[in-house]
Amino acid sequence: MINCYKNKIAELQKEQYAPVFTQIQRGIEREALRIDQAGKLSNEPHSKALGAALTHASITTDYAESLLEFITPVSKDIDELVGYLRDVHSFTLDKLDNELLWPMSMPCVIAAEDDIEIAQYGSSNVGTMKTIYREGLRNRYGSLMQIISGLHFNFSLGDDAWPQLQAFYNNDDSVKDFRSERYFSLIRNFHRLGWVIPYMFGASPALCGSFLQNDMPYDFEKMGKGTYYLPYGTSLRLSDLGYTNSEQDNLSICYNNIDNYIDSVNQAIATPSIKFAEIGVKNDGVYSQLNTNVLQIENELYAPIRPKRVARSGQKPSEALAQGGVEYIEVRSLDVNPFVDIGIAKSQIRFLDMFLMHCLLWQDVPMTQEQRQQKVSNLNAVILSGREPSLMLQEDDGEVSLTDWMARLFDALEAIAQLFDHHNGGRAYQDCLDELRPMVNDPQQTYSGKLMAMLKEQGTDNTPFGIAQAVKFKQQLSQNDYQVISYGELEQQAADSLAEQAQIEQADTVSIDEYLAQYFAKA
C-alpha cells in the first residue's frame, strides 16, 4: 500500500502543485503558568503591563488568572512564526519581574485547589460570560485539570492550493465544499493515527504529587520526594487526569462530513445533564455556570483535533463553520516541550506539516462509531504505556505493534518530506525525519523517554527540574534580540488592548442576564 501511495503522490512533484507545499499557514497557541521563584503558582493578578486579557491578540489568559496563553498571528514562514512567539515570551518575562513561566504541561506545586483563581476579563458582558464559563468548569470538574498547559497548532493550506488539489482529485465541487471535505478526511485520519503525537512528543510522564490531592487513579511509581510517574507513560496531560469529561462519553460527535459534525455538536450543546443540573445555574443570585447542559458552549468539547473557522464577534463557532466551511484545523494534543524555551521546536513544526499533509492525502473512508472507539483505545494505550516495547495497537484487520506501525508511517512520510523539499528547496524536511527517526525503534529517544531518563540520572524531582528549566529559559529569553515584533510595538499593543476593553465595557446596553439569553437564543 505504501508503494501505491508513493506512486500516487509522485504526481504532486509537478510545478503546478507547488502552492500545496509552499503556502502552508500556521499558528501556535502556547499556555504557561506563572510561578514564583520557589515553583509555586503565582497569586498575582494578570499584569496590566501585558495589556487586557480580554482584547489582546497575542497575550491573554486561559482558565486561571495565572495561566497565560500566547497566540501567534498566522504565518507561512516557520522562522517568522517561532521568532514572533519568542519575542512575545521575552516581552512577557520582562514585565513579570520576579515571576517565571512553568515549562511543563502538568502543573507546578499546588498547595490547595482553592488557591487557583479563575481568570478575570473585566465588567463587560462578554468578559463576564468568559468568567462565568470558567466558574462552570470549576464547579463541574474542579480547578486542577484546568491549569494543565498545552500547545495548540493551527494548520491550513493557502487559497492557491485548493484549485490544484481539486484537479489532483478530479473534483468539481465548490472550493468551499471540497476544502471542508478534505479537512474532515484529514481529521478522520488524524483520529486513526493521532497516537503518534503523544508517543513522540508527549512530555508529561511524571507529575508533582500535589496535583493528585490523595487521588491515585493509576499504578504510579514514586521517585524522589514526591514525583509520581508511569513507567511507560507518555502524556498524563491527555489521560483521565487531564482534559476529560465523563458526561461527554456518550456523545457521538460525527466527523464524516461538516453537516453531521455541526448537527452532532449542536445536539451535544442542547443535551441536558442530570449531574450538572444539581449544580444549578445560579446560587444566591450568582452564576455557577452558563447552563446545565452537557456542554455549556462548544469550547467545552474536549477533542485532540477540531475543525475551525474564525468567527465574527458574537458568532458561534458552529455558525461560522456552517456559513463558510472549514478554514483551518486545530491540533490540541501537543504537550509543552520542556526542553525548549517557547514550548515547541522547529522540528516538531516540520513534522506536523508532514504528518497533517499525510492525513490530508492518505486514502480515507467514513468512520463508524465502533472504529472511532477503537482509535480512542489506541490513543489511551499510548498515553499510559506508549514506551512499552511490546505494545500492540488495533487496526481494522487486527493487531499490529506500535514499532511496526511507526516504521510504516515514517516510510510514507519520507515521500511527503521529499515533496516539501522539492518545492521549497533544501533538505529541511528530510533532515527533520532523519532527526526524529530514532524514536521509531527506541522509545527512550521520545520526549517522555528523555525526560524520565534525565530525572532518574540527575536524581531530581519533577518540580526542581521544572524550576531549573524555567530559570534557564528566562535567562535565554532576556538576551533575545527582537526579530519579528519590537518591544515598543508590544507595549503599544498592550496599551491599545486596555483602551479597547474600556470601550467594550462602556458600550454595553443590556444586563448580563439579557446578554446570555440573547446569546443562547441563537442556538
MIVOGU-41366 format. One record per residue (C-alpha): z, x, y. Coordinates in pm, whole numbers. Layout:
<recs>
+--------+--------+--------+
!      w !      u !      v !
+--------+--------+--------+
!      Z !      X !      Y !
...
+--------+--------+--------+
</recs>
This chain:
<recs>
+--------+--------+--------+
!      w !      u !      v !
+--------+--------+--------+
!      0 !      0 !      0 !
!     80 !    289 !    236 !
!   -269 !    436 !    190 !
!   -431 !     98 !    264 !
!   -211 !     71 !    572 !
!   -316 !    418 !    692 !
!   -683 !    335 !    642 !
!   -639 !     12 !    836 !
!   -475 !    170 !   1139 !
!   -717 !    462 !   1143 !
!   -939 !    222 !   1340 !
!   -681 !    242 !   1620 !
!   -776 !    604 !   1689 !
!  -1078 !    477 !   1886 !
!  -1050 !    534 !   2258 !
!  -1060 !    161 !   2335 !
!   -715 !    126 !   2177 !
!   -550 !    393 !   2392 !
!   -361 !    136 !   2609 !
!   -172 !     21 !   2299 !
!     -7 !    364 !   2274 !
!     -7 !    491 !   2632 !
!    123 !    190 !   2826 !
!    440 !    100 !   2636 !
!    704 !    -38 !   2872 !
!   1067 !     43 !   2802 !
!   1405 !    -40 !   2946 !
!   1759 !     57 !   2849 !
!   2092 !   -121 !   2892 !
!   2389 !    104 !   2813 !
!   2751 !    -15 !   2802 !
!   3052 !    214 !   2858 !
!   3424 !    154 !   2902 !
!   3603 !    307 !   3197 !
!   3904 !    506 !   3076 !
!   4177 !    720 !   3229 !
!   4228 !   1088 !   3153 !
!   4456 !   1001 !   2858 !
!   4184 !    795 !   2692 !
!   4337 !    456 !   2770 !
!   4148 !    159 !   2906 !
!   4133 !    162 !   3285 !
!   4315 !   -123 !   3459 !
!   4140 !    -60 !   3790 !
!   3902 !   -328 !   3923 !
!   3529 !   -266 !   3944 !
!   3487 !    -31 !   4240 !
!   3318 !   -170 !   4550 !
!   3167 !    175 !   4591 !
!   2947 !     82 !   4294 !
!   2840 !   -243 !   4456 !
!   2872 !   -602 !   4334 !
!   2858 !   -651 !   3958 !
!   2703 !   -995 !   4015 !
!   2396 !   -876 !   4204 !
!   2346 !   -501 !   4146 !
!   2030 !   -446 !   3941 !
!   2143 !   -123 !   3776 !
!   2525 !   -111 !   3772 !
!   2713 !   -417 !   3650 !
!   2984 !   -518 !   3403 !
!   2973 !   -697 !   3072 !
!   3267 !   -880 !   2915 !
!   3556 !   -688 !   3065 !
!   3619 !   -568 !   3418 !
!   3636 !   -214 !   3277 !
!   3318 !   -244 !   3066 !
!   3034 !   -101 !   3274 !
!   2670 !   -171 !   3199 !
!   2388 !     48 !   3326 !
!   2040 !   -106 !   3340 !
!   1719 !     86 !   3400 !
!   1403 !    -53 !   3557 !
!   1106 !    -92 !   3323 !
!    923 !    238 !   3281 !
!    619 !    366 !   3092 !
!    742 !    726 !   3115 !
!   1024 !    843 !   2884 !
!   1128 !   1127 !   3116 !
!   1147 !    887 !   3409 !
!   1345 !    634 !   3202 !
!   1600 !    893 !   3090 !
!   1611 !   1050 !   3436 !
!   1695 !    720 !   3604 !
!   1969 !    649 !   3352 !
!   2117 !    994 !   3407 !
!   2105 !    955 !   3787 !
!   2294 !    624 !   3767 !
!   2555 !    779 !   3537 !
!   2604 !   1070 !   3778 !
!   2644 !    841 !   4078 !
!   2892 !    619 !   3895 !
!   3112 !    903 !   3777 !
!   3114 !   1048 !   4128 !
!   3254 !    717 !   4258 !
!   3513 !    677 !   3980 !
!   3741 !    960 !   4096 !
!   3968 !   1041 !   3800 !
!   3815 !    799 !   3551 !
!   3588 !    885 !   3261 !
!   3326 !    696 !   3060 !
!   3419 !    641 !   2697 !
!   3127 !    793 !   2497 !
!   3158 !    589 !   2176 !
!   3085 !    234 !   2062 !
!   3424 !    144 !   1914 !
!   3687 !    126 !   2190 !
!   3942 !    377 !   2310 !
!   4318 !    332 !   2267 !
!   4413 !    -33 !   2325 !
!   4784 !    -91 !   2377 !
!   4761 !   -471 !   2371 !
!   4478 !   -722 !   2373 !
!   4630 !   -891 !   2679 !
!   4566 !   -568 !   2875 !
!   4191 !   -642 !   2870 !
!   4088 !   -805 !   3196 !
!   3786 !  -1036 !   3199 !
!   3507 !   -936 !   3437 !
!   3513 !  -1098 !   3780 !
!   3199 !  -1186 !   3976 !
!   3327 !  -1342 !   4297 !
!   3374 !  -1701 !   4408 !
!   3018 !  -1833 !   4385 !
!   2929 !  -2094 !   4125 !
!   2702 !  -1858 !   3936 !
!   2971 !  -1589 !   3938 !
!   3242 !  -1834 !   3833 !
!   3025 !  -1956 !   3545 !
!   2989 !  -1599 !   3420 !
!   3365 !  -1556 !   3420 !
!   3427 !  -1893 !   3250 !
!   3179 !  -1795 !   2978 !
!   3380 !  -1479 !   2916 !
!   3702 !  -1680 !   2915 !
!   3541 !  -1887 !   2640 !
!   3458 !  -1574 !   2443 !
!   3819 !  -1460 !   2469 !
!   3954 !  -1796 !   2353 !
!   3703 !  -1818 !   2069 !
!   3705 !  -1466 !   1927 !
!   3967 !  -1263 !   2111 !
!   3902 !   -985 !   2359 !
!   3889 !   -684 !   2128 !
!   3542 !   -744 !   1988 !
!   3413 !   -798 !   2339 !
!   3491 !   -443 !   2457 !
!   3280 !   -277 !   2189 !
!   3000 !    -84 !   2359 !
!   2638 !    -87 !   2253 !
!   2297 !      9 !   2378 !
!   2003 !   -228 !   2408 !
!   1643 !   -107 !   2402 !
!   1374 !   -325 !   2560 !
!   1017 !   -279 !   2440 !
!    681 !   -429 !   2530 !
!    313 !   -343 !   2536 !
!    122 !   -326 !   2863 !
!   -117 !   -604 !   2965 !
!   -425 !   -392 !   2886 !
!   -317 !   -355 !   2523 !
!   -334 !   -719 !   2422 !
!   -710 !   -785 !   2454 !
!   -771 !   -472 !   2247 !
!   -526 !   -583 !   1979 !
!   -686 !   -927 !   1972 !
!  -1018 !   -760 !   1897 !
!   -848 !   -549 !   1628 !
!   -711 !   -863 !   1462 !
!  -1026 !  -1074 !   1528 !
!   -804 !  -1325 !   1705 !
!   -941 !  -1575 !   1957 !
!   -619 !  -1750 !   2065 !
!   -498 !  -1729 !   2423 !
!   -343 !  -1395 !   2510 !
!     -9 !  -1572 !   2566 !
!     -9 !  -1725 !   2217 !
!   -136 !  -1410 !   2047 !
!    125 !  -1197 !   2220 !
!    408 !  -1427 !   2108 !
!    268 !  -1439 !   1754 !
!    263 !  -1059 !   1725 !
!    610 !  -1019 !   1876 !
!    751 !  -1265 !   1624 !
!    576 !  -1070 !   1350 !
!    749 !   -760 !   1487 !
!   1084 !   -942 !   1483 !
!   1045 !  -1054 !   1120 !
!    953 !   -703 !   1009 !
!   1247 !   -570 !   1207 !
!   1474 !   -802 !   1010 !
!   1321 !   -663 !    690 !
!   1362 !   -300 !    795 !
!   1634 !   -314 !   1059 !
!   1892 !   -149 !    831 !
!   1713 !    177 !    920 !
!   1870 !    176 !   1269 !
!   2238 !    184 !   1162 !
!   2153 !    421 !    877 !
!   2001 !    680 !   1108 !
!   2169 !    615 !   1443 !
!   2490 !    432 !   1352 !
!   2767 !    637 !   1513 !
!   3081 !    431 !   1457 !
!   3204 !    506 !   1103 !
!   3558 !    553 !   1237 !
!   3786 !    389 !   1492 !
!   4126 !    413 !   1656 !
!   4392 !    226 !   1462 !
!   4497 !     45 !   1779 !
!   4180 !   -163 !   1754 !
!   4284 !   -309 !   1419 !
!   4608 !   -459 !   1554 !
!   4756 !   -453 !   1199 !
!   4447 !   -626 !   1053 !
!   4280 !   -432 !    769 !
!   3963 !   -619 !    664 !
!   3819 !   -322 !    472 !
!   3946 !    -49 !    242 !
!   3984 !    203 !    521 !
!   4088 !    559 !    465 !
!   4311 !    725 !    724 !
!   4291 !   1068 !    879 !
!   4492 !   1242 !   1148 !
!   4745 !   1042 !   1346 !
!   4564 !    710 !   1348 !
!   4192 !    728 !   1277 !
!   4060 !    482 !   1020 !
!   3718 !    516 !    861 !
!   3496 !    401 !    576 !
!   3387 !    696 !    357 !
!   3019 !    594 !    364 !
!   3022 !    369 !    671 !
!   2765 !    396 !    948 !
!   2830 !    135 !   1218 !
!   3160 !    -53 !   1229 !
!   3034 !   -195 !   1557 !
!   2786 !   -407 !   1360 !
!   3039 !   -509 !   1093 !
!   3263 !   -815 !   1084 !
!   3496 !   -620 !   1314 !
!   3231 !   -633 !   1586 !
!   2989 !   -887 !   1721 !
!   3032 !  -1168 !   1473 !
!   3074 !  -1543 !   1497 !
!   3166 !  -1724 !   1175 !
!   3067 !  -2053 !   1338 !
!   2709 !  -1920 !   1352 !
!   2693 !  -1852 !    978 !
!   2546 !  -2193 !    908 !
!   2288 !  -2179 !   1186 !
!   1929 !  -2144 !   1068 !
!   1758 !  -1961 !   1351 !
!   1389 !  -1951 !   1261 !
!   1174 !  -1652 !   1354 !
!    845 !  -1772 !   1209 !
!    699 !  -1877 !   1544 !
!    807 !  -1932 !   1902 !
!    831 !  -2313 !   1883 !
!   1053 !  -2307 !   1575 !
!   1267 !  -2037 !   1732 !
!   1322 !  -2230 !   2056 !
!   1394 !  -2553 !   1865 !
!   1650 !  -2385 !   1639 !
!   1823 !  -2212 !   1932 !
!   1841 !  -2535 !   2131 !
!   1980 !  -2713 !   1828 !
!   2247 !  -2444 !   1794 !
!   2345 !  -2484 !   2159 !
!   2381 !  -2859 !   2108 !
!   2576 !  -2837 !   1779 !
!   2942 !  -2937 !   1825 !
!   3214 !  -2716 !   1677 !
!   3534 !  -2875 !   1546 !
!   3704 !  -2537 !   1569 !
!   3609 !  -2476 !   1931 !
!   3686 !  -2836 !   2028 !
!   4052 !  -2757 !   1955 !
!   4046 !  -2511 !   2246 !
!   3935 !  -2776 !   2493 !
!   3702 !  -2729 !   2788 !
!   3980 !  -2748 !   3046 !
!   4353 !  -2695 !   3016 !
!   4576 !  -2792 !   3308 !
!   4263 !  -2819 !   3521 !
!   4145 !  -2465 !   3444 !
!   3831 !  -2396 !   3242 !
!   3892 !  -2247 !   2896 !
!   3523 !  -2236 !   2803 !
!   3192 !  -2382 !   2918 !
!   3173 !  -2637 !   2635 !
!   3285 !  -2693 !   2276 !
!   2953 !  -2631 !   2100 !
!   2882 !  -2353 !   1852 !
!   2715 !  -2166 !   2138 !
!   2830 !  -2205 !   2497 !
!   2498 !  -2063 !   2616 !
!   2213 !  -1874 !   2450 !
!   2369 !  -1532 !   2521 !
!   2636 !  -1612 !   2264 !
!   2383 !  -1595 !   1980 !
!   2451 !  -1263 !   1808 !
!   2136 !  -1106 !   1668 !
!   2011 !   -749 !   1616 !
!   1685 !   -830 !   1794 !
!   1575 !  -1102 !   2037 !
!   1251 !  -1228 !   2189 !
!   1288 !  -1223 !   2567 !
!   1123 !  -1318 !   2891 !
!   1252 !  -1255 !   3243 !
!   1385 !  -1590 !   3362 !
!   1376 !  -1723 !   3716 !
!   1703 !  -1797 !   3894 !
!   1870 !  -2093 !   3722 !
!   1621 !  -2095 !   3435 !
!   1750 !  -2080 !   3078 !
!   1608 !  -1806 !   2851 !
!   1456 !  -2062 !   2613 !
!   1288 !  -2240 !   2907 !
!   1132 !  -1912 !   3017 !
!   1006 !  -1845 !   2662 !
!    863 !  -2195 !   2628 !
!    672 !  -2170 !   2955 !
!    547 !  -1813 !   2948 !
!    576 !  -1693 !   2589 !
!    744 !  -1375 !   2473 !
!    729 !  -1097 !   2732 !
!    927 !   -827 !   2553 !
!   1172 !   -776 !   2268 !
!   1529 !   -651 !   2292 !
!   1673 !   -432 !   2015 !
!   2051 !   -479 !   2010 !
!   2162 !   -282 !   1701 !
!   2199 !     64 !   1856 !
!   2538 !    233 !   1875 !
!   2613 !    453 !   2173 !
!   2513 !    808 !   2082 !
!   2838 !   1009 !   2124 !
!   2654 !   1341 !   2128 !
!   2452 !   1266 !   2446 !
!   2586 !   1218 !   2799 !
!   2385 !    900 !   2865 !
!   2431 !    750 !   2518 !
!   2074 !    787 !   2390 !
!   1844 !   1080 !   2312 !
!   1469 !   1106 !   2377 !
!   1413 !   1148 !   2003 !
!   1569 !    805 !   1948 !
!   1337 !    650 !   2206 !
!   1029 !    801 !   2045 !
!   1146 !    692 !   1700 !
!   1195 !    338 !   1831 !
!    843 !    346 !   1977 !
!    704 !    432 !   1634 !
!    930 !    203 !   1436 !
!    865 !   -101 !   1657 !
!    491 !    -31 !   1660 !
!    502 !    -17 !   1281 !
!    684 !   -353 !   1277 !
!    414 !   -493 !   1508 !
!    121 !   -369 !   1298 !
!    257 !   -395 !    941 !
!    136 !   -685 !    729 !
!    359 !   -987 !    767 !
!    421 !  -1331 !    625 !
!    664 !  -1604 !    734 !
!   1020 !  -1554 !    613 !
!   1219 !  -1808 !    414 !
!   1588 !  -1859 !    480 !
!   1662 !  -1704 !    140 !
!   1465 !  -1392 !    236 !
!   1645 !  -1383 !    570 !
!   1981 !  -1380 !    390 !
!   1856 !  -1101 !    165 !
!   1779 !   -890 !    470 !
!   2124 !   -965 !    615 !
!   2277 !   -842 !    288 !
!   2078 !   -518 !    313 !
!   2194 !   -466 !    670 !
!   2558 !   -525 !    578 !
!   2533 !   -287 !    283 !
!   2405 !     -9 !    509 !
!   2663 !    -81 !    779 !
!   2952 !    -40 !    533 !
!   2809 !    202 !    274 !
!   2486 !    344 !    416 !
!   2565 !    707 !    333 !
!   2648 !    637 !    -31 !
!   2391 !    850 !   -222 !
!   2319 !    586 !   -487 !
!   2298 !    285 !   -254 !
!   2044 !     25 !   -368 !
!   1881 !   -235 !   -143 !
!   1698 !   -558 !   -222 !
!   1325 !   -602 !   -182 !
!   1137 !   -923 !   -263 !
!   1032 !   -784 !   -601 !
!   1358 !   -612 !   -700 !
!   1595 !   -330 !   -615 !
!   1499 !     -2 !   -450 !
!   1710 !    296 !   -349 !
!   1765 !    347 !     21 !
!   1630 !    702 !    -14 !
!   1302 !    587 !   -171 !
!   1256 !    316 !     91 !
!   1322 !    564 !    371 !
!   1064 !    803 !    225 !
!    803 !    525 !    217 !
!    885 !    428 !    574 !
!    851 !    784 !    705 !
!    520 !    813 !    522 !
!    396 !    505 !    708 !
!    540 !    627 !   1038 !
!    350 !    955 !   1004 !
!     27 !    764 !   1065 !
!    185 !    593 !   1368 !
!    305 !    928 !   1504 !
!    -46 !   1069 !   1478 !
!   -182 !    772 !   1674 !
!     72 !    820 !   1952 !
!     -2 !   1192 !   1975 !
!   -378 !   1136 !   1954 !
!   -377 !    902 !   2255 !
!   -101 !   1073 !   2457 !
!   -182 !   1435 !   2375 !
!     53 !   1693 !   2229 !
!    279 !   1660 !   1925 !
!    588 !   1490 !   2066 !
!    591 !   1204 !   1814 !
!    511 !   1413 !   1508 !
!    776 !   1664 !   1617 !
!   1021 !   1376 !   1653 !
!    958 !   1268 !   1293 !
!   1000 !   1627 !   1176 !
!   1332 !   1647 !   1360 !
!   1463 !   1327 !   1205 !
!   1314 !   1364 !    857 !
!   1621 !   1545 !    709 !
!   1804 !   1212 !    738 !
!   1577 !   1067 !    466 !
!   1730 !   1262 !    179 !
!   2058 !   1380 !    330 !
!   2290 !   1109 !    468 !
!   2510 !   1380 !    619 !
!   2230 !   1450 !    870 !
!   2263 !   1100 !   1014 !
!   2468 !   1044 !   1330 !
!   2757 !    890 !   1135 !
!   2746 !   1174 !    882 !
!   2755 !   1439 !   1154 !
!   3037 !   1264 !   1337 !
!   3257 !   1235 !   1027 !
!   3189 !   1598 !    934 !
!   3284 !   1709 !   1285 !
!   3609 !   1509 !   1286 !
!   3710 !   1648 !    947 !
!   3611 !   2007 !   1022 !
!   3796 !   2008 !   1353 !
!   4092 !   1820 !   1207 !
!   4092 !   1588 !   1507 !
!   4129 !   1215 !   1556 !
!   3862 !    985 !   1690 !
!   4036 !    949 !   2027 !
!   4079 !   1320 !   2116 !
!   3716 !   1376 !   2018 !
!   3606 !   1092 !   2247 !
!   3815 !   1221 !   2539 !
!   3678 !   1574 !   2497 !
!   3321 !   1441 !   2494 !
!   3390 !   1223 !   2800 !
!   3526 !   1522 !   2995 !
!   3232 !   1740 !   2892 !
!   2979 !   1472 !   2986 !
!   3139 !   1416 !   3328 !
!   3112 !   1789 !   3397 !
!   2748 !   1791 !   3287 !
!   2657 !   1487 !   3493 !
!   2834 !   1621 !   3803 !
!   2579 !   1904 !   3801 !
!   2283 !   1670 !   3766 !
!   2006 !   1707 !   4022 !
!   1891 !   1354 !   4102 !
!   1539 !   1325 !   3966 !
!   1427 !    963 !   3993 !
!   1655 !    787 !   4240 !
!   1858 !    962 !   4506 !
!   2230 !    942 !   4575 !
!   2155 !    784 !   4910 !
!   1932 !    517 !   4756 !
!   2205 !    427 !   4509 !
!   2457 !    397 !   4792 !
!   2219 !    163 !   4973 !
!   2172 !    -47 !   4657 !
!   2550 !    -81 !   4631 !
!   2579 !   -197 !   4993 !
!   2286 !   -438 !   4957 !
!   2436 !   -592 !   4642 !
!   2765 !   -665 !   4819 !
!   2576 !   -834 !   5104 !
!   2370 !  -1036 !   4855 !
!   2680 !  -1158 !   4674 !
!   2829 !  -1272 !   5004 !
!   2511 !  -1467 !   5084 !
!   2518 !  -1639 !   4745 !
!   2879 !  -1741 !   4796 !
!   2805 !  -1883 !   5140 !
!   2504 !  -2078 !   5013 !
!   2693 !  -2287 !   4755 !
!   2699 !  -2658 !   4841 !
!   2845 !  -2817 !   4526 !
!   3163 !  -2770 !   4323 !
!   3172 !  -2568 !   4002 !
!   3204 !  -2894 !   3807 !
!   2884 !  -3029 !   3963 !
!   2709 !  -2694 !   3917 !
!   2786 !  -2682 !   3545 !
!   2689 !  -3047 !   3498 !
!   2350 !  -2980 !   3658 !
!   2301 !  -2663 !   3452 !
!   2366 !  -2826 !   3116 !
!   2175 !  -3143 !   3212 !
!   1858 !  -2934 !   3179 !
!   1923 !  -2876 !   2808 !
+--------+--------+--------+
</recs>
